[in-house]
Amino acid sequence: MQASAEEEEQLSCLRSWIASVIGDVCPSDLRAAFRDSQCLVALVDALDASKVLAPELSPRTEEDALLNFATIIDFLNRRGFRLATNAQGLMMSRDVKGVLQVLWAMAEFFVCIPQFSRYSQGKWREGAKRWVDAIVKRGAASAVEVEDFSSSFKDGVILLVIIAQAWPEAHVDVEMTVRQGHQECVELALCLAEQKFQVPSLLTPQEIMRGASPSCLLLYLACLHDRLVASDATAVVSPDFAGEKLLEAVQGRGDGPPLGGRGGTMEKFRRDGIKVDELLPTVDGGVICVLCMRGNVRPRWLGCFHAFCLDCLEAVAARSDDAANVRCPV
């Protein structure tokens, strides 16, 4: 089945993203990527920083490719995604929809969620919007709003404002560039992002100006955010809200007693019959730790509406001057 124009755009975006992660191992046709065990293992090994999934994969034979593909699908489904489980059917099908679904799930889990969940209690898409909104309001001379992740980026102004904020030494004149035209804005933003911060070119200027797929734009923003964090562009990278809230709670500087306890928020919720699990940040139903982004953890809850795994609680407590206040509330 021939891919639609939007599917071709997404395939091109994903191929550029994968090539930026694993280099020359990436095949030219992504529909063949899952039949190439070496490509698949290299991608997972590069993305899976915690090495939870990578050790389960094997790059040795062609038969391993099918097993690896099935393992990846099962891994993602156990973390809240809803992918088709017929790995062989997806691998051999000429229809690109199944391939796209799996690749987007990998991009979301390994890239987008870790970058943006911290800004909106685990809801990474809303977190991306909040991050962009904060930068634009701080750096734009005129009002610019992110209404959606397609039309709002067509004129290039938002992207250029982000780069101008991240790289003040470049003295980017946003207003002057806007007067020169939208294409100039888009091209300059993409060029500076690639040259200064090594952000992969996932989209062409023409695709952005037409109104690129929201999925592609979000993946580009996640890669941009990741590079800004790596380069310590502190003027643009917002603070880690979850980490700040955790330190406040551990040190007793937040609202109410540290981590619950007698008279704390947790006790009040139990008394009122509120189910704490309904308040925790989730990825399609699976509870995640908002610091390390591990999914399906046994949550340790704080009164700031964030979930943290025990490892992160202990790590922050070790840095705290008031570690004795740390108590597990569940």
N, C-alpha and C positions, 0 to 999 in steps of 0.2 A: 504494500500500500504506500502510495506516494505521500511524503510528509507535506503538511500545509506550510504556508509561509511563516506562521508563528512557531511551528515545530522546528522548522529549519533554523530560525533565529535562535531558539533555545538550544538546539544541538550545537550550533556554532559557538554560543556563549559557554556552554558546558565543556566543549572541547578545548576552548581557550583556557578555561579555568583548570581543567585537568592537566593540560600541557604546562601551565604555570606551576603546578604542584610536582609533576613527575618528569617533565621534560620530554625527551625524544621517545620515551617508551609509549607515549600516547598514540594510538592508531588514528589514521586520518578519518576513518568511518567509525563513529562511536557505536553504531549498531553492532560492530564486531568487537567492541571493547570487552564485553563480558565473555566472549569466547577466547580472549587472550588472557590466560591466567597470570602472566607476568605483569601485564598492565594493571589488572585488578588488584593484585597483591601489593604492587608498588604504590597504588593510590591509597589503599587502606593503611598501609604501613606509614605513609607520610602524614595522613590525616589523624590517625588514631594515636594521639599523644600518650594516652594512658595505657596503650597496648592491651586493651581489653579484648578487642576483636582480632587484631593482627596475628597472634600466635595460633589461631584456629585455622588459618588459611595456608595453602600449600601451592607453590608455583611450579611444581615439577612436571606434570603431564597435562594433556588436553582434557582428560577426564576430571582433573582437579578443578578446572574452570567451572564446571557445572556445580560441583560440590561447594566451591567457594561462593558462587553466586547465590546458591540456596542458603548458605550460612549467613551471608550479608542480609538477605531478605528476612530471615528469621530473627537476626539480631535487631534490625530496625523495627520489625513488628512487635517484638517484646518491649520496645521502648515507645510504643504508642502509635506507630505508623500503621497504615492499612494497605499494605502492598499485596498484590496477587502472589500466591504462594507457589504457583506452577513455574518453577525456575527454568525448566527445560523449554516449556512453551514460550516463555518470554525471551529466552536466549535465541531460539531458532526463528521466532516470528519476524516477519518483515515490517510489522507495525511498530512504529517508533514510540508509541504512547507508553508501553510498558517499560522500555529502556529509560525514557524521560522520567517516569515516576520514581524509579529506583535511584537514578542519579540525583534528582532533586531532593529526595529523602536524605541521601548521603550528604549533599551540600548543606541542607538545613540542619541536620544533626551535628555535623562536624565543624561547620563554619558559622552559619547564621545564628543558631541558638547560643553558642558560647560568646559571640560578639555582642548580642543585643538583649539577651534575657535580663541582664543585670539592671537595665534601665526601666523595666516595667513588670516587676514581680513575676518573671518567668515567661511573660507573653512577648516573644521576641519581635514580632511584627510591630506591635505597639511601641516596643522599646526602640526600634529603629526610627520610628516617626518622632518619638520624643527626643532622641539624640540629634536628629537633623533639625528639628524645630528649635532646639536650644542654641545650636550653632548659628542658624539663620537669623534668629532674633537678636543675637549678640553681634553679628557681623554685617548684616545687610543695612544699607542706608535707607532703603524703602521696604515696605511691608511685603514679605514673601512667605507664603504658607505652603506646607506639604498637605495637599488635599488627598492625593493618592500617589502610588508609586509608578506612575506612567506619565500623565499629562503634566504633573508638577515639575518634571525634570526636562521637558522638551526644549525649553529655551536656554538651558545650560546655566542659568543664574545660580541656582542652589549649589550645583557642583563647584562652580567657580568661587562662591563664597566660602565653602568648606576649605578649598585649597588655599585661598587667601588668608584665612584664619590660621591654617596649619603652617603656612610658610610666609610669615610676615616679612622676612628679609627679601622676598621676591618683589615686594611693592606692587602687587597686582592691583590695578585700578579697575575695580569691578564696574563702576558706572560708565567709565570710558569704553570698556569692552562691550557693555550692553548696547551702547549707542552705535557701535560698529556692526552689530547684528548678532542674532542668536547662534548662527553657525560658528562665528568667532568665539563666542562664549564656550560652546560645547568643545570645540577643538582645543582651545587653550586649557580648559580644565582637565581633559583627558591627557593631554600632552604633559602638563606639569605633574599630574598625579603619577604618571608612569616614570618620568625622568627623576623626580625628586624622591618619591616614596615607593617606587617599583611596584605600583599597582598594576596588575595584569589588564590588558585591553580586552575586556570581555564583550564590549559593544562598540560598534562604529558610531561616529557622529551622526550619520544618516539614520541609523536605527533609533538612537535616542531622540532625534528631532521628529521622527515619525510617531513616537510614542512607544517605547520599547516595552517588552513583557515585564510586568511587575516582578516576576520571579528573577529575571535577569538583573534588573536594577537593584533588587535587594541583595543579590549575591555580590554585585559590584560594590555596593555600599559596605557589605560585611568585609570584603577584601580591603577596601579603603580604610575602614576602621581598624582592622588588624594591623595594617602597615603604619597607621598613625600611632597606635599603641607601641609598636616595635621601635618607632623612631622617636618616641617620647614627645610627640607633638601635643604638649599639655594644654595648649591654648584651645584645642578642639576636643580632646578626649575628656568627656565628662567624668566626674568622680564615680567610683564604684559604690553606688547607693547601697547595695546589699552589704558590702564590707563595712561601710560607715555605720549602718544600722546595727550590725552584729557587734561591732566594737562598743557602740553606745550601750547596748543591752548587757554585754558582758561586764562592762565597767560601771553599770548602774546609772548611766547618763541619759538613758532613754525614758520613755513614758512608763511609769510604774516600776515595780520591783524587778531586779535582774532575772530574766528567764523564768518568770512565773513564780512559783512558791506560794506560801500562804498569803492570800489576799491579792495574788497576781492575776493577770489577764487570763491565763490558762485555767485557773480555778474558776473564774467567773464564767468562762465559756462552758465548762463542764456543768456548772450549776444551772445555766440557762438552756442546756440541752443542745448547744451548737456543736456540729460535727467539725472538728478541727481540720480533717482532711479536705473538706470543701474549701478551706481558706488557703491551702498551700498552692504554690505555683506549679503548674503541670505542663507537660507536653502531650497533648491529646490524651489526657487522663493519667499519665505516668508521672508521679512526683519526682521532681529533680532538685538537686542542691544548687542554689543560685550562685555559689562561689566556684565550685569545681565542675559544675554542669553534669555530674554523673546522674544518670536516670535511674528511676525505680529504687532509690535509696530508702532505707528505713528512716523517716524524717525525724529530725530533732527540731522542735518548733520554737519560735520566738514571737513575742508580742508585736513584732513589726511586720507581720504577714509575709514572712519569708521562711523557706525551709532550708535547713543546713544539715549535711551529714555529720556524723560524729567526728570524723577526721578533721573537718574544717572547724568545728567548734573547739576541738582540742588545740588546733594550730593557732587560732586567734587567742584562746585563753593563755597560751604560752607566751604571747606577746603582750598580754594585758597586765597592768599593774594591780588589777583587782581579780585575779584568776580564781580566788576563793569563792566568788559569787556565782561561778558557773554551775548550773544545775540542769540536768536533763529533765525537761518538763513532761515527757511522754514515756 
